[in-house]
Amino acid sequence: MAGAVLIATSFAGPASAAACDELNFAGTVRLRQEVLENQPRTSFLRDESITSIRTTLSADYRRGPWRLFGEIYDSRAYGAKVGSAVSANEVNVFEPVQAYIGYDIDRPFGRAGKASVEVGRMMLNLGSRRLVAADDYRNTTTGYTGVRADIALKTGLTATAIVVAPQFRSPESPAAVRDNRWNLDDETSDLLLWGGLASAPTPLPGGATVEISYFGLRERDSARRATRDRKLSTVALRLLRDPAAHEFDYDIELIAQTGTVSDGLAANARKLEVEAGFLHADAGYQFDDPLKSRFSFELDWASGDGSGVKYGRFDTLFGMRRAEFAPSGILAAIGRTNILSPGLRLEIAPNARLDGFIAARRMLLASRTDSFSTSGVRDAFGGSGRHAGDLFDSRVRYWLVPKVMRLEADYAFIAKGRFLRDAPNAPAGGDTHYLSLNATWSF
């Protein structure tokens, strides 16, 4: 847990160090105020302001190669009215998101390196986190129940494999969310995610790394939920070089997605073949100036559904959005689907206490007849053009007390383009302003 101070207690045991017990506790409390003016998504209040609080508490017990880990998330939101954008993405009361047993292996398969296996409820952040992640900006996180195996060899090869059931966050009804009601999340075989990734160094100059991944998703109707019956196979290839002073860096990821999806929630809905894709590319340069600034060019393309016989809207599965797009929370209008977005970004991190960025993006529709990104705004005839608008995004974070108290401010501005102004169901109002102020206490 970022910034947490672990309180460790060691208990005397057998003479062997491997038999020594260790128990660690950690936690956080984050208070957030969000203000949104001119909501760009459909079917929500035009303006709103909410206060949210997220409390986490974790315990980690280790004895030799064995590990027991548990973590509770308590996420609540206040001030939401009927028609609010607040959902189970903001509210999840007293939820044991993580509860797993792990086992560490030295010299797996007789080779130099390490391996581990975890079984139970867990959070996952894999690879670029564009497909499988546990969102941290959002007031709630994403939990998964199943099995995870990792291996890291001295040759530099690392690999992860998973078979999990993503957890359904509760409560789900708007009224229950506004009341911060408690319901235990559930996981079933009706939604399964499996696959993994592997990465290794390449002989390219500058120490580039190549990463390949595959994730399969199977979703089907249950007595409680009607679904789109997704059956997706998602394959990704990534090449990256980490930032370093006086050096160019890059991150390029290409993803192809196939499978089937229903064109509605009805049990007899027509099945459509999926043919979708995604591309992320950024290239940057790290300066060795007092601000430790990094300047980069970014490009994101995620396919949308067109007029063809195949379904073309890219599904980001359980990926995060804040690291590359605007905040989620009550904004959550921009994600990895039906978007073409070039942009520029400037990041600074002058010391261990302060960091921030500013970014500007042009937002275009990949398919003019599909809804724009995650906004729900659509012109089925394509008459409103492709220009959704221009995004200006920023964040600053400061450790008021190092590793104990961190302050954060996020501001996003969407200058609406023709599409977000003229599409048939575009929300009324001018340009969008979003502000969140955060204070996180770690212990």
HELIX and SHEET records of a PDB file:
HELIX    1   1 ALA A   17  ALA A   19  5                                   3    
HELIX    2   2 PRO A  108  GLY A  110  5                                   3    
HELIX    3   3 PRO A  174  ARG A  178  1                                   5    
HELIX    4   4 ARG A  418  ASP A  422  1                                   5    
SHEET    1   A19 ILE A   7  PHE A  11  0                                        
SHEET    2   A19 ASP A  21  GLU A  37 -1                                        
SHEET    3   A19 ASP A  47  ARG A  63 -1                                        
SHEET    4   A19 TRP A  66  TYR A  78 -1                                        
SHEET    5   A19 ASN A  92  ASP A 106 -1                                        
SHEET    6   A19 GLY A 113  MET A 122 -1                                        
SHEET    7   A19 TYR A 144  LEU A 153 -1                                        
SHEET    8   A19 THR A 158  PRO A 166 -1                                        
SHEET    9   A19 LEU A 191  PRO A 201 -1                                        
SHEET   10   A19 THR A 209  GLU A 219 -1                                        
SHEET   11   A19 LYS A 231  ARG A 241 -1                                        
SHEET   12   A19 GLU A 247  SER A 262 -1                                        
SHEET   13   A19 LYS A 271  GLN A 286 -1                                        
SHEET   14   A19 ARG A 294  ALA A 302 -1                                        
SHEET   15   A19 ILE A 339  ILE A 348 -1                                        
SHEET   16   A19 LEU A 354  LEU A 364 -1                                        
SHEET   17   A19 HIS A 387  VAL A 401 -1                                        
SHEET   18   A19 MET A 405  LYS A 416 -1                                        
SHEET   19   A19 THR A 432  SER A 442 -1                                        
END                                                                             
